[in-house]
Each structure stands twice: as C-alpha cells, then as structure tokens.
Amino acid sequence: MTAPIRRFHLTLAFAALTVVASFAYAHSYRIAEIEIGHPWARPTVSGQQAGGAFLSLQNRGSSADRLIGASSPAADAVELHTMSLEGNVMRMRQVDAIDVPPGQSVKLQPGGMHLMFQGLKAPMKLGDRIPVTLRFERAGEVAVEVKVENPSNRAKEPKAPDEHKHHH
C-alpha cells in the first residue's frame, strides 16, 4: 500500500471513530415538544449521599411546560434545585418546578438549576449510566439515562463552587 493510500485509510478510520465517539458522548431524548439534551452527572465518592445532574431542556412547542419532578432507582429522591449567589454565599434551594417557556431552552448546569440525587444508594462512578424518569406538567414522563462523566470533559460548562458545602 502506498503512503498516500495508507494516510487516506488512517484519516478515514480516524473520522469514523470521531463520529462514533461524538454520538456516544452526545445523547438526547424527546417527549412531545420537549427535547432533553445530554443528561450528565459528576462522579461522587464513597459515602457521599447527594449528587447533582445536569441537562438541557428545549421547548419546541407553542405552549409552556414545566419540569415538575424526577425519580431514579439510584437514589431515595431526586429533587429540582436552583443555586443563586446571595451576598457572597452560594445558596441551593429545592423548587417545585422548572419552567420551560415555549420556543426557549433552559439549561440545568453547575452553579444553576440542577437535579439533586438525595440518598444515593451507591457512588456514581465514571461511565455509569443512571436511569432517571423526568416528569413534565404537560408532556408527561420520559425515561432518560444520566451519564457520569469527568467534569474536566465538560470544559464549556461554567465552573461552580462545591455545591454541597453551601447547602442551606
């Protein structure tokens, strides 16, 4: 095989692997007019009872919807939380719902709104896929998988203080 042909085959193989890897990395779901983009969580350590999960919600419809709950067999409860800076203290609070206005996107991300697993039954380890059921007021329920990823792979996400140190 000549060098240009070998180089072409290597380039083709690399391109194919890149496509496969990008599909493996980005996973999304849809229920009615709501698109759920790339649910992910940070790993936790042994004995840690809580952990956060993040995702994006896109409402492609003309009516408002709301995320009103979540559950998972991996935890005793999954709560909807917001974080806000009050003075110089980050405060985390449970909320009843997260609005998803028509035609808009809402990001659940570190330092902001997120899902909070309470009473984890086991540590969330890199590569784990955690089943979660999301409940929307209008769209209904949808099963998703939250992938446990290394936070350094999420370089585009804003940095946030340790969410569990300032829980009030």
Backbone as a printed PyTorch tensor [residue, N CA C, xyz], in Angstrom:
tensor([[[  0.8580,  -1.1750,   0.0000],
         [  0.0000,   0.0000,   0.0000],
         [  0.9050,   1.2380,   0.0000]],

        [[  0.6080,   2.1780,  -0.8430],
         [  1.4240,   3.3890,  -0.9200],
         [  1.1190,   4.3100,   0.2570]],

        [[  2.0470,   5.1970,   0.5440],
         [  1.8900,   6.1200,   1.6790],
         [  0.6260,   6.9730,   1.5780]],

        [[  0.2900,   7.5630,   0.3970],
         [ -0.9360,   8.3680,   0.3260],
         [ -2.1960,   7.5380,   0.5920]],

        [[ -2.2330,   6.3000,   0.1080],
         [ -3.4130,   5.4600,   0.3370],
         [ -3.4940,   5.0850,   1.8200]],

        [[ -2.3470,   4.7290,   2.4310],
         [ -2.3230,   4.3960,   3.8550],
         [ -2.7880,   5.5990,   4.6750]],

        [[ -2.3000,   6.7830,   4.3160],
         [ -2.6980,   8.0030,   5.0140],
         [ -4.2000,   8.2410,   4.8690]],

        [[ -4.7340,   8.0060,   3.6630],
         [ -6.1690,   8.1680,   3.4260],
         [ -6.9590,   7.1980,   4.3070]],

        [[ -6.5300,   5.9360,   4.3960],
         [ -7.2310,   4.9490,   5.2180],
         [ -7.1810,   5.3270,   6.6920]],

        [[ -6.0260,   5.7890,   7.1490],
         [ -5.9190,   6.2270,   8.5380],
         [ -6.8310,   7.4230,   8.8100]],

        [[ -6.8590,   8.3790,   7.8770],
         [ -7.7230,   9.5550,   8.0240],
         [ -9.1860,   9.1290,   8.0660]],

        [[ -9.5720,   8.2080,   7.1860],
         [-10.9440,   7.7120,   7.1500],
         [-11.2980,   6.9950,   8.4520]],

        [[-10.3890,   6.1690,   8.9480],
         [-10.6240,   5.4510,  10.2030],
         [-10.7720,   6.4330,  11.3600]],

        [[ -9.9190,   7.4540,  11.4070],
         [ -9.9960,   8.4550,  12.4650],
         [-11.3250,   9.2050,  12.3930]],

        [[-11.7410,   9.5760,  11.1870],
         [-13.0120,  10.2910,  11.0160],
         [-14.1760,   9.4240,  11.4890]],

        [[-14.1490,   8.1470,  11.1630],
         [-15.2250,   7.2470,  11.5870],
         [-15.2580,   7.1320,  13.1030]],

        [[-14.0970,   6.9990,  13.7310],
         [-14.0400,   6.9250,  15.1870],
         [-14.5290,   8.2190,  15.8310]],

        [[-14.1950,   9.3440,  15.2460],
         [-14.6410,  10.6380,  15.7710],
         [-16.1620,  10.7320,  15.7350]],

        [[-16.7660,  10.2970,  14.6430],
         [-18.2290,  10.3260,  14.5260],
         [-18.8500,   9.4100,  15.5690]],

        [[-18.3320,   8.1960,  15.6960],
         [-18.8570,   7.2540,  16.6860],
         [-18.7010,   7.8230,  18.0850]],

        [[-17.5480,   8.3950,  18.3950],
         [-17.3120,   8.9650,  19.7210],
         [-18.2550,  10.1280,  19.9940]],

        [[-18.5180,  10.9560,  19.0050],
         [-19.4050,  12.0920,  19.2390],
         [-20.8320,  11.6250,  19.4870]],

        [[-21.2490,  10.5480,  18.8100],
         [-22.5910,  10.0170,  19.0750],
         [-22.6540,   9.3900,  20.4610]],

        [[-21.5740,   8.7460,  20.8790],
         [-21.5500,   8.1410,  22.2030],
         [-21.5640,   9.2160,  23.2840]],

        [[-20.9390,  10.3590,  23.0080],
         [-20.8460,  11.4240,  24.0020],
         [-22.1630,  12.1990,  24.1080]],

        [[-22.7460,  12.5550,  22.9930],
         [-23.9600,  13.3700,  22.9960],
         [-25.1730,  12.4610,  22.9010]],

        [[-26.0020,  12.4680,  23.9340],
         [-27.2280,  11.6910,  23.8760],
         [-28.3850,  12.6140,  24.2220]],

        [[-29.4980,  12.3970,  23.5370],
         [-30.6450,  13.2630,  23.7570],
         [-31.9210,  12.4430,  23.6960]],

        [[-32.9940,  13.0480,  24.1870],
         [-34.2990,  12.3950,  24.2830],
         [-35.3570,  13.4110,  23.8910]],

        [[-36.5590,  12.9070,  23.6140],
         [-37.6540,  13.8050,  23.2760],
         [-38.9570,  13.2200,  23.8080]],

        [[-39.8000,  14.0930,  24.3430],
         [-41.1670,  13.7290,  24.7080],
         [-42.0460,  14.9040,  24.3040]],

        [[-43.0550,  14.6120,  23.5030],
         [-43.9220,  15.6620,  22.9580],
         [-43.0400,  16.7380,  22.3260]],

        [[-43.1620,  17.9780,  22.7680],
         [-42.3870,  19.0810,  22.1840],
         [-41.1290,  19.4260,  22.9770]],

        [[-40.8010,  18.6030,  23.9710],
         [-39.6350,  18.8700,  24.8260],
         [-38.4700,  17.9780,  24.4050]],

        [[-37.3300,  18.6130,  24.1100],
         [-36.0960,  17.8870,  23.8330],
         [-35.2040,  17.9880,  25.0600]],

        [[-34.6690,  16.8380,  25.4770],
         [-33.7750,  16.7650,  26.6240],
         [-32.3920,  16.4550,  26.0960]],

        [[-31.4520,  17.3580,  26.3290],
         [-30.1110,  17.2030,  25.7870],
         [-29.0790,  16.7990,  26.8140]],

        [[-28.3190,  15.8080,  26.4990],
         [-27.1410,  15.3100,  27.1980],
         [-27.2280,  15.3530,  28.7270]],

        [[-28.0590,  14.4920,  29.3350],
         [-28.0600,  14.3990,  30.8010],
         [-26.7250,  13.8360,  31.2990]],

        [[-26.1040,  14.5140,  32.2580],
         [-24.8240,  14.0540,  32.7950],
         [-24.7130,  14.4050,  34.2710]],

        [[-23.8000,  13.7230,  34.9460],
         [-23.5510,  13.9670,  36.3650],
         [-22.0610,  13.8410,  36.6320]],

        [[-21.6470,  14.4600,  37.7220],
         [-20.2660,  14.3090,  38.1810],
         [-20.1740,  13.0290,  39.0030]],

        [[-18.9840,  12.4170,  39.0240],
         [-18.8030,  11.2610,  39.9040],
         [-18.8930,  11.6920,  41.3680]],

        [[-19.2710,  10.7630,  42.2290],
         [-19.3010,  11.0210,  43.6680],
         [-18.3000,  10.0700,  44.3340]],

        [[-18.0350,  10.3130,  45.5960],
         [-17.1150,   9.4610,  46.3520],
         [-17.9090,   8.5780,  47.2990]],

        [[-17.2810,   7.5100,  47.7440],
         [-17.9170,   6.5790,  48.6720],
         [-18.4280,   7.3360,  49.8970]],

        [[-19.6530,   7.0710,  50.2890],
         [-20.2450,   7.7250,  51.4480],
         [-20.9520,   9.0320,  51.1410]],

        [[-20.7350,   9.5850,  49.9670],
         [-21.4150,  10.8260,  49.5920],
         [-22.8800,  10.4980,  49.3400]],

        [[-23.7720,  11.1840,  50.0120],
         [-25.2020,  10.8750,  49.9540],
         [-25.9640,  11.6460,  48.8890]],

        [[-25.3290,  12.6700,  48.2960],
         [-26.0200,  13.5070,  47.3150],
         [-25.1230,  13.7420,  46.1110]],

        [[-25.7590,  13.9780,  44.9630],
         [-25.0110,  14.2910,  43.7570],
         [-25.9010,  15.0350,  42.7790]],

        [[-25.2930,  15.8990,  41.9830],
         [-26.0490,  16.7140,  41.0330],
         [-26.0200,  16.1370,  39.6310]],

        [[-27.0780,  16.4160,  38.8760],
         [-27.1470,  16.0260,  37.4610],
         [-27.5930,  17.2370,  36.6540]],

        [[-27.1680,  17.2660,  35.4080],
         [-27.3400,  18.4410,  34.5610],
         [-27.8190,  18.0120,  33.1770]],

        [[-28.5350,  18.8940,  32.4890],
         [-29.0500,  18.6140,  31.1550],
         [-29.6240,  19.8980,  30.5790]],

        [[-30.0220,  19.8360,  29.3220],
         [-30.6980,  20.9940,  28.7310],
         [-32.1080,  20.5910,  28.3390]],

        [[-33.0150,  21.5590,  28.3950],
         [-34.4090,  21.3610,  28.0050],
         [-34.7470,  22.3710,  26.9270]],

        [[-35.2740,  21.8990,  25.8270],
         [-35.6690,  22.7930,  24.7260],
         [-37.1580,  22.5500,  24.4670]],

        [[-37.9480,  23.6130,  24.5520],
         [-39.3790,  23.5150,  24.2650],
         [-39.6060,  23.9410,  22.8220]],

        [[-39.8910,  22.9970,  21.9600],
         [-40.1150,  23.2710,  20.5360],
         [-41.5850,  23.5860,  20.2440]],

        [[-42.4080,  23.5910,  21.2720],
         [-43.8370,  23.8250,  21.0830],
         [-44.2360,  25.2760,  21.2670]],

        [[-45.5410,  25.5120,  21.2050],
         [-46.0720,  26.8680,  21.3610],
         [-46.7260,  27.0600,  22.7260]],

        [[-46.6890,  26.0360,  23.5710],
         [-47.2490,  26.1320,  24.9220],
         [-46.1520,  25.9170,  25.9480]],

        [[-46.2490,  26.6380,  27.0510],
         [-45.2830,  26.4790,  28.1400],
         [-45.4340,  25.0950,  28.7630]],

        [[-44.3500,  24.5840,  29.2970],
         [-44.3710,  23.3460,  30.0620],
         [-43.4820,  23.5630,  31.2670]],

        [[-43.5100,  22.6080,  32.1770],
         [-42.6920,  22.7060,  33.3860],
         [-42.1950,  21.3270,  33.7600]],

        [[-40.9280,  21.2610,  34.1360],
         [-40.3930,  20.0460,  34.7300],
         [-40.8710,  20.0560,  36.1760]],

        [[-41.6880,  19.0630,  36.5610],
         [-42.2990,  19.0800,  37.8930],
         [-41.7610,  18.0000,  38.8250]],

        [[-40.8780,  17.1470,  38.3050],
         [-40.3210,  16.1330,  39.1870],
         [-39.4080,  15.1790,  38.4540]],

        [[-38.7290,  14.3580,  39.2430],
         [-37.8310,  13.3430,  38.7040],
         [-37.6850,  12.2490,  39.7510]],

        [[-37.3430,  11.0520,  39.2870],
         [-37.0990,   9.9390,  40.1990],
         [-36.0600,   9.0220,  39.5790]],

        [[-35.4310,   8.2260,  40.4360],
         [-34.4080,   7.2910,  39.9750],
         [-34.2720,   6.1630,  40.9850]],

        [[-34.1060,   4.9390,  40.5030],
         [-33.8420,   3.8400,  41.4400],
         [-32.4720,   3.9660,  42.1170]],

        [[-31.6210,   4.8800,  41.6430],
         [-30.2800,   5.0590,  42.2010],
         [-30.2710,   5.9030,  43.4730]],

        [[-31.4120,   6.5240,  43.8190],
         [-31.4590,   7.4270,  44.9730],
         [-32.8200,   7.3540,  45.6460]],

        [[-32.8380,   7.7440,  46.9130],
         [-34.1130,   7.7960,  47.6380],
         [-35.0420,   8.8420,  47.0370]],

        [[-34.4750,   9.9570,  46.5690],
         [-35.2660,  11.0330,  45.9790],
         [-34.4150,  11.7880,  44.9670]],

        [[-35.0800,  12.3890,  43.9780],
         [-34.4240,  13.2980,  43.0410],
         [-35.2060,  14.6030,  43.1100]],

        [[-34.5210,  15.6570,  43.5440],
         [-35.1650,  16.9550,  43.7350],
         [-34.7290,  17.9270,  42.6490]],

        [[-35.5760,  18.9160,  42.3980],
         [-35.2540,  20.0250,  41.4910],
         [-34.6700,  21.1370,  42.3630]],

        [[-33.5000,  21.6350,  41.9930],
         [-32.8200,  22.6550,  42.7930],
         [-32.4050,  23.8430,  41.9400]],

        [[-32.2920,  24.9950,  42.5850],
         [-31.6700,  26.1690,  41.9820],
         [-30.5220,  26.5820,  42.8910]],

        [[-29.5840,  27.3000,  42.2960],
         [-28.4950,  27.8930,  43.0720],
         [-28.4360,  29.3610,  42.7110]],

        [[-28.1640,  30.1720,  43.7260],
         [-28.0190,  31.6010,  43.4640],
         [-27.0150,  32.1700,  44.4480]],

        [[-26.3580,  33.2160,  44.0190],
         [-25.3900,  33.8980,  44.8670],
         [-26.1270,  34.9830,  45.6430]],

        [[-26.1200,  34.8560,  46.9630],
         [-26.7430,  35.8650,  47.8330],
         [-25.6250,  36.4490,  48.6840]],

        [[-25.2970,  37.7080,  48.4090],
         [-24.1060,  38.2960,  49.0350],
         [-22.9110,  37.5760,  48.4400]],

        [[-22.1350,  36.9290,  49.2840],
         [-21.0220,  36.1410,  48.7620],
         [-21.1720,  34.6600,  49.1210]],

        [[-22.4040,  34.2490,  49.3580],
         [-22.6880,  32.8550,  49.7030],
         [-23.5760,  32.2270,  48.6300]],

        [[-23.1480,  31.0760,  48.1400],
         [-23.9520,  30.3440,  47.1710],
         [-25.0220,  29.5720,  47.9400]],

        [[-26.2790,  29.7890,  47.5850],
         [-27.3990,  29.1330,  48.2580],
         [-28.0960,  28.1820,  47.2890]],

        [[-28.3580,  26.9850,  47.7860],
         [-29.0750,  25.9930,  46.9990],
         [-30.4460,  25.8000,  47.6400]],

        [[-31.4740,  25.7920,  46.7950],
         [-32.8450,  25.6240,  47.2860],
         [-33.6120,  24.6600,  46.4070]],

        [[-34.4460,  23.8650,  47.0430],
         [-35.3470,  22.9920,  46.2910],
         [-36.4910,  23.8360,  45.7520]],

        [[-36.9230,  23.5380,  44.5110],
         [-38.0620,  24.2260,  43.9080],
         [-39.0870,  23.1800,  43.4680]],

        [[-40.3340,  23.6230,  43.3170],
         [-41.4160,  22.7150,  42.9220],
         [-41.4000,  22.3970,  41.4350]],

        [[-40.8780,  23.3200,  40.6310],
         [-40.9070,  23.1290,  39.1750],
         [-39.8610,  24.0160,  38.5160]],

        [[-39.4970,  23.6300,  37.2900],
         [-38.6100,  24.4400,  36.4630],
         [-39.3670,  24.7480,  35.1740]],

        [[-39.6320,  26.0310,  34.9440],
         [-40.3780,  26.4580,  33.7600],
         [-39.5730,  26.2340,  32.4860]],

        [[-40.2770,  25.7710,  31.4520],
         [-39.6720,  25.6110,  30.1220],
         [-40.5800,  26.3690,  29.1410]],

        [[-40.3160,  27.6900,  28.9500],
         [-41.1780,  28.5180,  28.1050],
         [-41.1820,  28.0370,  26.6480]],

        [[-42.2830,  28.2890,  25.9360],
         [-42.3500,  27.8700,  24.5320],
         [-41.2580,  28.5240,  23.6910]],

        [[-40.6410,  27.7160,  22.8230],
         [-39.6190,  28.2320,  21.9230],
         [-38.3060,  28.5740,  22.5900]],

        [[-38.1110,  28.1620,  23.8300],
         [-36.8880,  28.5260,  24.5470],
         [-36.1710,  27.3010,  25.0930]],

        [[-34.9050,  27.5100,  25.4580],
         [-34.0860,  26.4790,  26.0850],
         [-33.8060,  26.8600,  27.5260]],

        [[-33.7190,  25.8510,  28.3660],
         [-33.3600,  26.0310,  29.7620],
         [-32.2220,  25.0600,  30.0410]],

        [[-31.1530,  25.5780,  30.6330],
         [-30.0070,  24.7170,  30.9520],
         [-29.9760,  24.4310,  32.4440]],

        [[-29.9020,  23.1540,  32.7830],
         [-29.6270,  22.7350,  34.1470],
         [-28.1370,  22.4610,  34.1540]],

        [[-27.3780,  23.2800,  34.8890],
         [-25.9220,  23.2390,  34.8100],
         [-25.3060,  23.5630,  36.1600]],

        [[-24.0240,  23.2000,  36.3290],
         [-23.3520,  23.5240,  37.5850],
         [-23.4620,  25.0180,  37.8980]],

        [[-23.7680,  25.3160,  39.1510],
         [-23.8910,  26.7020,  39.5780],
         [-25.2600,  27.2970,  39.3300]],

        [[-26.1810,  26.5050,  38.7840],
         [-27.5340,  26.9880,  38.4950],
         [-28.5520,  25.9110,  38.8200]],

        [[-29.6020,  25.8510,  38.0230],
         [-30.6190,  24.8230,  38.2290],
         [-30.0080,  23.4500,  37.9500]],

        [[-30.4650,  22.4430,  38.7110],
         [-29.9530,  21.0890,  38.5210],
         [-30.8810,  20.0790,  39.1860]],

        [[-30.6640,  18.8190,  38.8680],
         [-31.3230,  17.7250,  39.5720],
         [-30.4110,  17.3280,  40.7210]],

        [[-30.9790,  17.0880,  41.9000],
         [-30.1690,  16.6830,  43.0460],
         [-30.6210,  15.3060,  43.5170]],

        [[-29.7140,  14.3350,  43.3830],
         [-29.9660,  12.9880,  43.8970],
         [-29.7310,  13.0220,  45.3990]],

        [[-30.7310,  12.6330,  46.1800],
         [-30.6210,  12.5770,  47.6380],
         [-30.6890,  11.1140,  48.0630]],

        [[-29.8450,  10.7300,  49.0050],
         [-29.8350,   9.3520,  49.4890],
         [-29.3490,   8.3870,  48.4180]],

        [[-28.1900,   8.6870,  47.8270],
         [-27.6270,   7.7990,  46.8100],
         [-27.4290,   6.4040,  47.3870]],

        [[-27.7950,   5.3990,  46.6150],
         [-27.6680,   4.0150,  47.0710],
         [-26.2850,   3.4500,  46.8120]],

        [[-25.5200,   4.0990,  45.9280],
         [-24.1410,   3.7160,  45.6150],
         [-23.4550,   4.9380,  45.0110]],

        [[-22.1300,   4.9780,  45.0880],
         [-21.4280,   6.1050,  44.4480],
         [-21.6990,   6.1350,  42.9420]],

        [[-21.7360,   7.3220,  42.3670],
         [-21.8580,   7.4690,  40.9210],
         [-20.4400,   7.4600,  40.3720]],

        [[-20.1100,   6.4250,  39.5910],
         [-18.7470,   6.2630,  39.0800],
         [-18.6700,   6.6260,  37.6080]],

        [[-17.4770,   7.1030,  37.1820],
         [-17.2530,   7.4440,  35.7780],
         [-17.7470,   6.3160,  34.8770]],

        [[-18.5030,   6.7010,  33.8610],
         [-19.0120,   5.7370,  32.8970],
         [-20.3650,   5.1550,  33.2540]],

        [[-20.8020,   5.2980,  34.5190],
         [-22.1320,   4.7980,  34.9000],
         [-23.2040,   5.5010,  34.0940]],

        [[-24.2770,   4.7930,  33.8370],
         [-25.4730,   5.3650,  33.2170],
         [-26.6110,   5.1540,  34.2070]],

        [[-27.1300,   6.2540,  34.7300],
         [-28.1260,   6.2010,  35.7920],
         [-29.5090,   6.4640,  35.2130]],

        [[-30.4290,   5.5080,  35.3850],
         [-31.7860,   5.7260,  34.8680],
         [-32.5240,   6.7810,  35.7000]],

        [[-33.1600,   7.7060,  34.9960],
         [-33.9380,   8.7670,  35.6460],
         [-35.2290,   8.9440,  34.8570]],

        [[-36.3250,   9.1190,  35.5710],
         [-37.5980,   9.4580,  34.9370],
         [-37.8780,  10.9240,  35.2180]],

        [[-38.0470,  11.7120,  34.1480],
         [-38.3990,  13.1260,  34.2720],
         [-39.9010,  13.2620,  34.0920]],

        [[-40.5470,  14.1010,  34.9130],
         [-41.9840,  14.3420,  34.8160],
         [-42.2530,  15.7990,  34.4390]],

        [[-42.9610,  15.9680,  33.3340],
         [-43.3410,  17.2990,  32.8730],
         [-44.8400,  17.4740,  33.0820]],

        [[-45.2390,  18.7050,  33.3710],
         [-46.6410,  19.0180,  33.6200],
         [-47.5250,  18.6640,  32.4220]],

        [[-47.1160,  19.0320,  31.2080],
         [-47.9210,  18.7950,  30.0090],
         [-47.4440,  17.5790,  29.2100]],

        [[-46.1460,  17.4450,  29.0240],
         [-45.6040,  16.4060,  28.1500],
         [-45.6700,  15.0100,  28.7690]],

        [[-45.6920,  14.9200,  30.0960],
         [-45.7500,  13.6230,  30.7500],
         [-44.3770,  13.1590,  31.2150]],

        [[-44.2080,  11.8310,  31.2750],
         [-42.9740,  11.2500,  31.7930],
         [-42.1030,  10.7110,  30.6730]],

        [[-40.7930,  10.8070,  30.8740],
         [-39.8390,  10.2600,  29.9220],
         [-38.6550,   9.6760,  30.6990]],

        [[-38.2150,   8.4840,  30.2710],
         [-37.0490,   7.8400,  30.8710],
         [-35.8050,   8.3040,  30.1300]],

        [[-34.7890,   8.7190,  30.8800],
         [-33.5090,   9.1330,  30.3000],
         [-32.3960,   8.4230,  31.0630]],

        [[-31.2000,   8.4690,  30.5050],
         [-30.0170,   7.9780,  31.2040],
         [-29.0910,   9.1500,  31.4680]],

        [[-28.6720,   9.2840,  32.7060],
         [-27.7050,  10.3020,  33.0920],
         [-26.3360,   9.6310,  33.0740]],

        [[-25.4450,  10.1330,  32.2370],
         [-24.1080,   9.5560,  32.1160],
         [-23.1650,  10.2510,  33.0940]],

        [[-22.4570,   9.4600,  33.8810],
         [-21.4910,  10.0190,  34.8260],
         [-20.1950,  10.2680,  34.0710]],

        [[-19.7940,  11.5510,  34.0550],
         [-18.6450,  11.9890,  33.2700],
         [-17.6700,  12.7650,  34.1270]],

        [[-16.4450,  12.8220,  33.6510],
         [-15.4190,  13.6230,  34.2870],
         [-15.7310,  15.1000,  34.0250]],

        [[-15.8460,  15.9200,  35.0730],
         [-16.1680,  17.3350,  34.8560],
         [-15.1760,  18.0500,  33.9460]],

        [[-13.9270,  17.5950,  33.8950],
         [-12.9460,  18.2700,  33.0340],
         [-13.2860,  18.0660,  31.5580]],

        [[-14.1050,  17.0410,  31.2320],
         [-14.5570,  16.8400,  29.8580],
         [-15.6400,  17.8500,  29.4830]],

        [[-16.1560,  18.5670,  30.4580],
         [-17.2530,  19.4990,  30.2440],
         [-16.7080,  20.9200,  30.2700]],

        [[-15.6060,  21.1690,  29.5780],
         [-14.8960,  22.4590,  29.6340],
         [-15.7910,  23.6360,  29.2910]],

        [[-16.8560,  23.4160,  28.4920],
         [-17.7290,  24.5240,  28.0930],
         [-18.6560,  24.9480,  29.2300]],

        [[-18.8210,  24.0740,  30.2440],
         [-19.7270,  24.3960,  31.3410],
         [-19.0620,  25.3990,  32.2760]],

        [[-19.8460,  26.3150,  32.8610],
         [-19.2610,  27.2670,  33.8050],
         [-18.7850,  26.5480,  35.0570]],

        [[-17.7400,  27.0570,  35.6450],
         [-17.2370,  26.4960,  36.8910],
         [-18.1560,  26.9430,  38.0220]],

        [[-18.3500,  26.0580,  38.9820],
         [-19.2220,  26.3760,  40.1140],
         [-18.5220,  25.9640,  41.3980]],

        [[-18.8480,  26.6260,  42.5020],
         [-18.2920,  26.2010,  43.7740],
         [-18.8420,  24.8210,  44.1310]],

        [[-18.2260,  24.1690,  45.0920],
         [-18.7050,  22.8670,  45.5340],
         [-20.1440,  23.0200,  46.0070]],

        [[-21.0540,  22.3630,  45.2920],
         [-22.4840,  22.5550,  45.5380],
         [-22.9190,  22.0750,  46.9080]],

        [[-22.1590,  21.1900,  47.5220],
         [-22.6330,  20.5920,  48.7490],
         [-22.1180,  21.2870,  49.9990]],

        [[-21.1690,  22.1810,  49.8670],
         [-20.6480,  22.8940,  51.0140],
         [-21.5900,  24.0000,  51.4750]],

        [[-22.3760,  24.5540,  50.5450],
         [-23.2040,  25.7130,  50.8720],
         [-24.6840,  25.3880,  50.8220]],

        [[-25.0440,  24.1520,  51.0800],
         [-26.4620,  23.7590,  51.0140],
         [-27.1960,  24.2830,  52.2320]],

        [[-28.1880,  25.1260,  52.0030],
         [-28.9540,  25.7280,  53.1220],
         [-30.4060,  25.4160,  52.9690]]])
